[in-house]
Amino acid sequence: MFRPLELFIGLRYTRAKRRNQFISFISAVSVVCIAISVTALITVMSVMNGFDDELRSRILGAISHATVSGLPGESVQDWRSAVKVAEANPHVKGAAPYVETEAFLQARRPSGALVRGVEPGEEPKVSDIGRHMVEGKLSDLTPDSWNIVLGKELALQLGVGVGDRVTMAVPEFRATPMGSVPRLRAFHVSGIFEMGMQEFDSGLALVNMGDAEKLNGLDGPTGIRLKLDDLFNARPVARELAGALGQVYRVETWMDSHANFFSAISMEKKVMFIILSLIILVAVINLISMLMMLVTDKQADIAILRTLGSTPRSIMGMFMVQGVLVGLVGTAFGVGLGSLLSWRLPGIVRWIEHVTGVTFLSPDVYYISELPSKLQAGDVGWVALVTFLFSLLATVYPAWRASRTQPAQALRYE
C-alpha cells in the first residue's frame, strides 16, 4: 500500500529499538501526561457546567423567565388582557399574575422578607416552589384565609413552624388619630418550602394574591410572571411581547435581574479553561524534549536521507508525524477518560463518601450537597482542538532543527 515517505519513516521512528528505548519511554510519558491533562480539563469543565446548570435551575425554579409589570408600586392595567396576549406568543408556556412587596415579619424574632402574592392554581405554570414544599402545600393559600408559606431558613429566623402565627407589616400607611401607621395583619403559617438557595429560603414568603392586594391597597396584580420554552431565548421574546403589549407595560427577563451572577460564572469557566490549558502546555513540553532527543539520535539517518535527495521540508514532515501522533494518541485517551469520568463522577463521589465516611459537600454548609457534572460536546471539542494545536506547535522547532542538519557535518564522526 502506498504511503508518503514522510509518513512511513515517521511511523517507523515511533517503534522502540534497543538503542532508543529511552526515547520511546519519554514518548510514552508524553502521551500519559497529555492524556491526564486533557482528562483533568474535561472533568473540571463538566463540574463547572454542572454547578452552573444546578444553580440556574434552582434560581429559575423560584423566579420567572420573564415578567410583565406596570409602573412601580401600581397594579397592572387590564392584566387579564395582558395575560391573553402573553399566552398567545408561541414561546410562552405559562403565565401567572402576582403581587410582590417588601414586608417586615414579626413572630418570636423579627425579619424582613420579600412577600409574593400568588394564585395557587396558576403558580405551578411558572415556578417549581410547589415541588419543594417541606410541610403543607400551596393549595392552602386560599382567598381570605390569610395563610402564609415561608422559606425554611426564614421560618427558622422567625422561630415559627406550621400552625404558628406571624404578624406582617407592609410599607402601605393608613391615617389614624395617632397619625400614619403601616398596615398590619396576622398570618397563619400553613407551609414551609426549601429551594436549596439562600436567597429564597431565607427571604421569600408566599401568600394568596387576593390577600396581598387587600393588604397593600391594590386593585390588581403588580405583574405577570412568564415561563418560556427556551430560557436562553428570553430577550427576543421580551422584545416581541413589549411590542405587542405597548408602552404601558414593562417586560424584563431573568437575564436582566441575575445578569451579573451568571456572567461571573461564565467568566470563571473561561478563566479556568485558560489556566488548565497551561497544564496541557506543560505536558506538551515533554513532547518537545522527546523530539529534540530523537533529532539528536537520528543525525546520521537525516544526513543519509539528505544525500539521497530528501528536501528540508520532507525531513520536517518526518519528525512532525511522530509529534502529531503522540499528541493525537494522548488527546484520544484523555477525551475518552475525561468523558467517562465526567459521566460517572457523581456516582464515584458518592461511593468515595460511602467508603471513607467523609462528606465533600455537607448539606449543613453548602446548598448544593452533591457534586454535579454535565458533559458538553462543545467543551470536549475545544479541549481536543487546543491540545492538538499545542502538540502541533511543539513539533515545529525540533522538526525545523532536523531539517537544518548538514549531511557532511553529521557523517564526519560516523
NORNOR-V977178 format. One record per pair of residues at least 6 apart in sequence whose C-alpha atoms are under 7 Angstrom apart, sorted by the first residue. I is the first residue (numbers start at 1). GAP is how many residues later the second one is. Records with the same first field share a line. If there is no record, write none. Layout:
I->GAP + GAP
//
This chain:
6->308 + 311 + 312
7->311 + 314
9->309
10->308 + 309 + 311 + 312
11->311
14->308
16->8
23->267 + 270 + 271
26->264
27->260 + 263
30->253 + 254 + 256 + 257
31->295 + 296 + 298 + 299
32->298
33->250
34->246 + 249 + 250 + 296 + 297
35->295 + 296 + 298 + 299
36->298
37->242 + 243
38->242 + 293 + 296 + 297 + 300 + 345
39->295 + 296 + 298 + 299
40->298
41->235
42->296 + 297 + 338
43->295 + 298 + 299
46->296 + 327 + 328 + 329
47->325 + 326 + 327
48->221
49->324 + 325
50->322 + 323 + 324
51->321
52->213
58->137 + 139
61->66 + 67 + 68
62->65 + 66 + 67
63->64
64->62 + 63 + 161 + 162 + 163 + 190
65->161 + 162 + 163 + 166 + 169 + 188 + 189
66->159 + 160 + 161 + 168 + 185 + 186 + 187 + 188
67->156 + 157 + 158 + 159 + 184 + 185 + 186
68->155 + 156 + 157 + 181 + 182 + 183 + 184
69->7 + 153 + 154 + 155 + 180 + 181 + 182
70->6 + 152 + 153 + 178 + 179 + 180
74->148
75->143 + 144 + 145 + 146 + 147
76->144 + 145 + 146 + 147
82->163
83->12
86->6 + 155
87->7 + 8
91->137 + 138
92->134 + 135 + 136 + 137
93->134 + 135 + 136
94->31 + 32 + 132 + 133
95->30 + 31 + 129 + 130 + 131 + 132
96->26 + 27 + 30 + 128 + 129 + 130
97->21 + 124 + 126 + 127 + 128
98->18 + 19 + 20 + 111 + 123 + 124 + 125 + 126
99->17 + 18 + 19 + 110 + 113 + 114 + 122 + 123 + 124
100->15 + 16 + 17 + 122
101->13 + 14 + 15
102->11 + 12 + 13 + 68
103->9 + 10 + 11 + 12 + 65 + 66 + 67 + 68
104->7 + 8 + 9 + 64 + 65 + 66
105->6 + 7 + 61 + 62 + 63 + 64
106->52 + 60 + 61 + 62
107->51 + 52 + 58 + 59 + 60
108->50 + 51
109->48 + 49 + 50
110->48
111->46 + 47
113->90 + 91 + 92
114->89 + 90 + 91
115->89 + 90 + 91
116->89 + 90 + 91
117->89 + 90 + 91 + 92 + 95
118->88 + 89 + 90 + 91
119->89 + 90
120->18 + 19 + 21
124->6
126->99 + 100 + 101
129->64
130->7 + 8
132->61 + 62 + 63
133->59 + 60 + 61
134->58 + 59 + 60
135->56 + 57 + 58
136->54 + 55 + 56
137->54
140->50
141->6 + 7 + 66 + 67
142->66
143->65 + 67 + 68
144->67
146->41 + 42 + 65
147->40 + 41 + 42 + 43 + 60
148->39 + 40 + 41 + 42 + 43 + 57 + 58 + 59
149->40 + 41 + 42 + 43 + 56 + 57 + 58
150->41 + 42 + 43 + 54 + 55 + 56
151->41 + 42 + 43 + 49 + 50 + 51 + 52 + 53 + 54
152->40 + 41 + 42 + 49 + 50
153->48 + 49
154->47 + 48 + 49
155->6
161->28
162->27 + 28 + 29
163->25 + 26 + 27
164->24 + 25
165->21 + 22 + 23 + 24
166->20 + 21 + 22
167->17 + 18 + 19 + 20
168->16 + 17 + 18
169->13 + 14 + 15 + 16
170->12 + 13 + 14
171->11
172->10 + 11 + 44
173->7 + 8 + 9 + 10
174->6 + 7 + 8 + 9
175->6
183->32
194->7
195->6
196->171
197->170
213->6 + 7
234->19
235->18
238->13 + 14 + 15
242->8 + 9
280->107
281->109
284->106 + 107 + 110
287->36 + 107
288->106 + 107 + 110
291->107
292->106
295->103 + 107
299->111
300->110 + 111
303->102 + 103 + 104 + 107 + 108
304->103
306->101
307->100
312->91 + 92
313->90
315->87 + 88
316->83 + 84 + 86 + 87
319->80
320->75 + 76 + 79
323->68 + 72
324->67 + 68
327->61 + 64
328->60
331->53 + 56
335->45
342->31 + 33
343->32
345->28
346->25 + 26 + 27
353->6
361->8 + 9
362->7
363->6
//
